[in-house]
Amino acid sequence: MNILVRDLDLVSPWYTSKLGLRKLADQPVGHSETEAYSFKDDGNEVVLTTKRGFETYPTPMLFTNRIGKMKEVLTARGVEIGPIERDGSGVLYFEMQDPEGNVIEVVEGR
């Protein structure tokens, strides 16, 4: 998942302290305006980039098996969370925003 940001120095601490991501690398090969993160060594990467055309569309999604617990953890870390909602297929999700206003969905299941 790639997320377009204006200022890597501003948002990087939010992704590590609030979401619990670990920084994998500065400037992954071939992308001088990016930083890569992951929840664990073998997890999917979250890449923050200032380079247009490299971002992910539509809204980035993170998946959890326990949406209520995830909401509690993020709220305790000071993240403003929207209400847990149910989409047309019955899937539970909530939204949050990073410091630059990028919307990220947290979805139960996968």
N, C-alpha and C positions, 0 to 999 in steps of 0.2 A: 504494500500500500504506500503510495507516494502522496505527500501533502505539500502543497505550495505555501510557502511562508515568505514574509518580507525580510525578517531579521532572525537568522538562526540563533544568534546569541541571546535574543529575548525569549524565544519559545523553547529552546532546548531544555532549560531547567524545568519547565512545566511538564514536559513529556517524561523526564526522569523522576522528578519528585512526586508529581500527582498521579501519573499513570504507572509508574514503576518500571519503565523501560530501561534497559541497559544500553549504553552507547557501544556500538560495534566498531565503527570506524569513522574517521574524518575523511571526507572527500573520497568516497569509493571510486575505484578505478573508472576513468572515463567521465566522471561527473564531478567537476571541481566545485560546484555550488550545492553540495549535498552532505548530509550526515545520516548514518544508518543506525537504527535501534532495533532491539528485539526484547521480548519478555523472557526468553530463555535461549540457550545456545542453539537449539534446533528449531526455534520458532520462526514464524514468518516475520519478515523485516518491515519496519515502519521507516520510511525514508522521508526526511524533511529536505525540501529543496527550494531554492530561490529561482530556479530555472523554469521559465514558462514552457509549457508543452510536455513537461515531465510529470506533472501532477496526475493523480487518479481521479476519474469521474465515474460514477456519481459520488455521493457522500461516502467517505471512508467508514468502514464498519469494523468493530472489534467484537469478537464472539466470546460468550461466557456460558457455562452450564448453570450458573446460579445468579440470575439477574438481580434479585433482591439483595444478596450478599455483596455483589459488585457495586450496587448503588450505595450501600452502607459504607463500604471501604472508600469509595471516591468522595463521598460527602464528608467523611471523617478527615480526608486529606485536603478539604477546602475547595473541592471542585463543585461548581454550580451545576446541578443536574436537573433536567426536565422530568416530568412525571413518567412513570412506566406506562406505556401504552400498548395496545394490541393492534396489529395491522389486520388487513382483510383476510389473511390466511391464518390468523390466530397466533402469530409469532409476537412474543413480548420484546419490547425495545425501549430505550430512552436515548435522549440526545444530550450532548454537552458541547461546549465550545472551548477551543484553546485561546490563549491570550490575544491572538490576532483575529478571532471571530470565526475560524474554521469549524464547521459543524462536524462532529464525529458521533456516529450511532453506536450504541452498545446493544447487541442483539443476543437473545437467549437461544442456545442450540447451534447447530451447524450440520 
